[in-house]
């Protein structure tokens, strides 16, 4: 016979689910046996260990997920920064190439200007002097001082515009400087 009173539960411990609902594990009518007490204690220990193991596994999985999310976020930030740095490097490289082209054109223009001055001053008949005299009053367009450090895209654009101006000035001069003969 089971006693489901509060005094019985308080005196004897935990309730268990029986055919009539929650009942104490033992009652006054049936005193507990030593083996049963040991088995109940072992079962309680096993349940406690299982609960503790589940909590430890859940904590470990949570930590792994948190670290994975943090590492993934860090990789995304680093990847975005690497793409930004790569695009900046490409812009600086393009600017440097544009400045190199401008420098080469400026050098050609200065050489052509010296050759034109020399041919006109010596009245060298091996050149088209009529065209050279008309071009003698012109000068190459000024080349701006540019730097790729502040705004590489803007500097590259300015360098390309200046190179086009030099190229436009240089074409008729070089055509007139070709020797006749």
C-alpha positions as CSV (number, residue, x, y, z in Angstrom):
1,X,0.0,0.0,0.0
2,X,1.4,3.4,-0.9
3,X,1.0,6.5,1.1
4,X,0.9,9.6,-1.1
5,X,0.7,12.1,1.7
6,X,3.0,15.1,2.0
7,X,4.5,13.7,5.2
8,X,5.3,10.5,3.5
9,X,6.9,12.2,0.6
10,X,8.9,14.5,2.8
11,X,10.1,11.6,5.0
12,X,11.0,9.2,2.3
13,X,12.2,11.3,-0.6
14,X,11.5,11.6,-4.3
15,X,8.2,10.5,-6.0
16,X,8.2,8.2,-8.9
17,X,5.6,7.7,-11.6
18,X,3.5,4.7,-10.8
19,X,0.2,3.3,-12.2
20,X,-1.8,5.8,-10.2
21,X,0.5,8.8,-11.0
22,X,3.3,10.2,-8.9
23,X,3.8,8.1,-5.8
24,X,6.7,7.9,-3.3
25,X,9.3,5.2,-4.0
26,X,8.4,3.5,-0.8
27,X,5.9,3.9,2.0
28,X,5.6,3.1,5.8
29,X,3.7,0.0,5.0
30,X,6.6,-1.4,3.0
31,X,9.9,-0.3,4.6
32,X,12.7,0.2,2.2
33,X,15.2,-2.6,1.7
34,X,18.9,-1.8,1.8
35,X,19.5,-3.2,-1.8
36,X,16.6,-1.0,-3.0
37,X,18.2,2.1,-1.4
38,X,21.5,1.3,-3.0
39,X,19.9,0.8,-6.4
40,X,17.9,4.0,-6.0
41,X,21.2,5.9,-5.1
42,X,23.0,4.3,-8.0
43,X,20.2,5.3,-10.4
44,X,20.2,8.8,-9.0
45,X,24.0,9.0,-9.6
46,X,23.6,7.7,-13.1
47,X,20.9,10.2,-13.9
48,X,23.0,13.0,-12.4
49,X,26.1,11.9,-14.4
50,X,24.0,11.7,-17.6
51,X,22.6,15.2,-17.0
52,X,26.0,16.6,-16.2
53,X,27.4,14.9,-19.4
54,X,24.6,16.4,-21.5
55,X,25.3,19.8,-20.1
56,X,29.0,19.5,-20.7
57,X,28.4,18.3,-24.3
58,X,26.0,21.2,-24.9
59,X,28.5,23.7,-23.4
60,X,31.3,22.3,-25.6
61,X,29.1,22.4,-28.7
62,X,28.0,25.9,-27.9
63,X,31.7,26.9,-27.5
64,X,32.6,25.3,-30.8
65,X,29.7,27.0,-32.6
66,X,30.6,30.3,-31.1
67,X,34.3,29.9,-32.0
68,X,33.3,28.8,-35.6
69,X,31.0,31.8,-36.0
70,X,33.8,34.1,-34.7
71,X,36.4,32.6,-37.0
72,X,34.0,32.7,-40.0
73,X,33.3,36.4,-39.2
74,X,37.0,37.1,-38.9
75,X,37.7,35.4,-42.2
76,X,35.0,37.4,-43.9
77,X,36.4,40.7,-42.6
78,X,39.9,39.7,-43.6
79,X,38.7,38.6,-47.0
80,X,36.9,41.9,-47.6
81,X,40.0,43.8,-46.4
82,X,42.2,41.7,-48.8
83,X,39.9,42.5,-51.7
84,X,40.0,46.2,-50.8
85,X,43.8,46.1,-50.6
86,X,44.0,44.3,-53.9
87,X,41.8,46.8,-55.7
88,X,43.8,49.7,-54.2
89,X,47.1,48.0,-55.3
90,X,45.6,47.6,-58.8
91,X,44.6,51.2,-59.0
92,X,48.1,52.3,-57.9
93,X,49.6,50.0,-60.5
94,X,47.4,51.4,-63.2
95,X,48.3,55.0,-62.1
96,X,52.0,54.1,-62.2
97,X,51.6,52.7,-65.7
98,X,49.8,55.8,-66.9
99,X,52.6,58.0,-65.4
100,X,55.2,55.9,-67.1
101,X,53.4,56.3,-70.5
102,X,53.2,60.0,-69.9
103,X,56.8,60.3,-69.0
104,X,57.8,58.4,-72.2
105,X,55.7,60.7,-74.3
106,X,57.1,63.8,-72.6
107,X,60.6,62.6,-73.3
108,X,59.7,62.0,-77.0
109,X,58.1,65.5,-77.2
110,X,61.2,67.2,-75.7
111,X,63.5,65.4,-78.1
112,X,61.2,66.3,-81.0
113,X,61.2,69.9,-79.9
114,X,65.0,70.0,-79.7
115,X,65.2,68.5,-83.2
116,X,62.7,70.9,-84.5
117,X,64.5,73.9,-83.0
118,X,67.8,72.6,-84.5
119,X,66.4,72.0,-87.9
120,X,64.7,75.5,-88.1
121,X,67.8,77.3,-86.8
122,X,70.1,75.6,-89.3
123,X,67.5,75.8,-92.1
124,X,68.1,72.2,-92.8
125,X,66.6,71.4,-96.2
126,X,66.3,67.7,-95.5
127,X,63.2,68.4,-93.4
128,X,59.9,69.9,-94.4
129,X,60.8,73.4,-93.3
130,X,57.4,75.0,-94.3
131,X,55.6,72.7,-91.8
132,X,58.4,73.0,-89.2
133,X,58.3,76.8,-89.3
134,X,54.5,76.8,-88.8
135,X,54.9,74.3,-85.9
136,X,57.9,76.2,-84.5
137,X,55.7,78.7,-82.5
138,X,53.9,75.8,-80.8
139,X,55.1,74.2,-77.6
140,X,54.2,70.9,-76.1
141,X,51.3,71.1,-73.6
142,X,52.5,71.4,-70.0
143,X,52.6,68.1,-68.1
144,X,51.0,68.3,-64.7
145,X,52.8,67.1,-61.6
146,X,51.0,64.0,-60.6
147,X,51.2,61.5,-57.7
148,X,49.5,58.1,-57.3
149,X,49.5,58.3,-53.5
150,X,46.4,60.5,-52.9
151,X,43.9,59.4,-55.5
152,X,45.3,56.9,-58.0
153,X,42.3,56.7,-60.3
154,X,42.1,60.5,-60.6
155,X,45.9,60.8,-61.2
156,X,45.7,58.1,-63.8
157,X,42.9,59.9,-65.6
158,X,44.8,63.2,-65.6
159,X,47.9,61.4,-66.8
160,X,46.0,59.8,-69.7
161,X,44.5,63.2,-70.7
162,X,48.0,64.8,-70.6
163,X,49.4,62.0,-72.6
164,X,46.7,62.4,-75.2
165,X,47.5,66.2,-75.4
166,X,51.2,65.4,-75.9
167,X,50.5,62.7,-78.5
168,X,48.2,65.2,-80.4
169,X,51.1,67.8,-80.4
170,X,53.7,65.2,-81.3
171,X,52.1,63.6,-84.4
172,X,52.5,66.6,-86.8
173,X,55.9,67.5,-85.4
174,X,57.3,64.0,-85.9
175,X,55.7,63.8,-89.3
176,X,57.5,67.1,-90.3
177,X,60.7,65.8,-88.8
178,X,60.9,62.8,-91.1
179,X,63.7,63.4,-93.5
180,X,62.7,63.9,-97.1
181,X,64.7,61.9,-99.5
